[in-house]
Amino acid sequence: MVQRSKYWVGVVLVLGLVLCSTVVSADFSVSSEGVKVDIFDNESAEYRLVIENLGPLDELFQVFTIDPKWLVSTDPSPIFIPAGSSKEVRVFLLPKSGLEVGYHGPPLKIKAVESKDFVTKNALVYIKPRDIRFGRYQPSVAMEVQHPLRLEPKSGGFDVKVLLRNRNALDFEQVTLRLESDLFSVKDTFSLGPLETKVRVFPVSLDPLTPPGQYVILAFLEGLNSTISQEQSALEVLSVPDIRIDEQISSFLFRKEHVFEVRNTGNAPDTTRVFFPAGALKRFFSSASREPILFKNETGSFWVWEVSVAPGETVMFSVVTSYRWLVIVVLLLCLAVLGYFVFRSPVVVVKEAFAKESEEEGVSDVKVVLFIRNRSGRVMSNISIIDAIPSIASYVQSKSSVGTLHPSRVSKVEGKGTVLKWEIEFLDPYEERVISYRISSRLRIMGGLTLPSAKVKFETPSGRERISFSNAVSTKARH
């Protein structure tokens, strides 16, 4: 009789708790009704809520509990109620493993998301004791899930350990333990004897590129055509960006190529900078497949690239520095200079002419000087110097014979003037000879006299005959 009185006192106290609700000045009202409040510890209790939106705006509502021993879900989900309307919501409360038999009052929080107002309703749930019905015990298995709470994706994997304890004499010939998550899905089938304790370990591999965030792990123990126990936990995958820059250099014939490979082996996007030394001269001969930014500091000038790389992505670009055109130009110049020295005439002749009278009175008497020089290091032989005098002038025979080389032949050609020819047996290396002669005109020539080029024929040491020409010249007056 005393025990029965205590039972009713407990019921009255719990009912008083249920009747108590907290309301924070809200633009909505909530009424609740228990649909299924007596359950076993592997079943879900059910309440029916009627939420009326009294505010002027449409609202989104959430239903949850701050009691960590209960899992709350709703139907529908999410809960959207237009302004001035009401909606019936089914709320399910599932006890976690290990909850004691008896009355429980988990508080239900009904919260308006936008206005942040909330109403608290205390639910009343009675967890029934296990007893023998229809010749067997009701299933009662305590379950605990253990795993790391935070993990880097590069760890490669982790273990999920599940501890199971059969709390009565019921013999499970076959149960299935199932783990579900966005990261993995595994299951195992085994037996569980009366009051037996078992540990199941599930190795889980983790992709190094797994995006960072919170991942829910749901554990279900199923048998006898029902869910015996279930647990929920969370694993946080940390954000670990990992940028690696590889540079490959290849060179061939004054051309060097730098290939940059930027790889993100982490699980989060990241941005890095790539630097390439690039002075003014180097920039002139370099090109890049990706547009760079020029950066200068006290150490020099650099090309800089800012590269954003997604997880698992590889970005490649190259820089080519080629001096081939410069080398080609230098080689061509060298060949031109070499060709000039190889193919130029070893004997040169320079012609000059000076008039005795001033240009204002006209020219009548002109001195012509020929400079013949062997500019090679070899002896040239059989040299013939041929010069022509225009028809308007005539050759003047020199009276002096000392130090003067007289022409070996003087001939007049009708319509072309006078042709003079000198013969020299040989010219030593770098030797220079000077030939001078005079010409005169019976008439004074106004504006000066233009004389044609002189021609030099000679033989090289190899016996080859070659010809050189002097410059044409205009007379210059001496004052």
Beta strands, then each sheet from edge to edge (+ up, - down):
strand 1: 21-23
strand 2: 28-36
strand 3: 38-39
strand 4: 45-53
strand 5: 59-64
strand 6: 70-75
strand 7: 79-81
strand 8: 86-95
strand 9: 102-104
strand 10: 107-112
strand 11: 118-122
strand 12: 125-127
strand 13: 132-133
strand 14: 136-137
strand 15: 141-146
strand 16: 150-151
strand 17: 157-166
strand 18: 172-180
strand 19: 185-192
strand 20: 197-205
strand 21: 213-223
strand 22: 226-237
strand 23: 243-251
strand 24: 255-264
strand 25: 270-277
strand 26: 286-288
strand 27: 293-297
strand 28: 300-309
strand 29: 314-322
strand 30: 347-355
strand 31: 363-374
strand 32: 380-389
strand 33: 394-396
strand 34: 409-413
strand 35: 417-427
strand 36: 432-445
strand 37: 450-451
strand 38: 455-459
strand 39: 465-469
strand 40: 473-474
strand 41: 476-477
sheet 1: 1+ 11- 10+ 5- 7+
sheet 2: 2+ 4- 8+ 6-
sheet 3: 3+ 12+ 9-
sheet 4: 13+ 14-
sheet 5: 15+ 17- 20+
sheet 6: 16+ 22+ 21- 18+ 19-
sheet 7: 23+ 24- 29+ 26-
sheet 8: 25+ 28- 27+
sheet 9: 33+ 36- 31+ 30- 41-
sheet 10: 34+ 35- 32+ 38- 39+
sheet 11: 37+ 40-
end
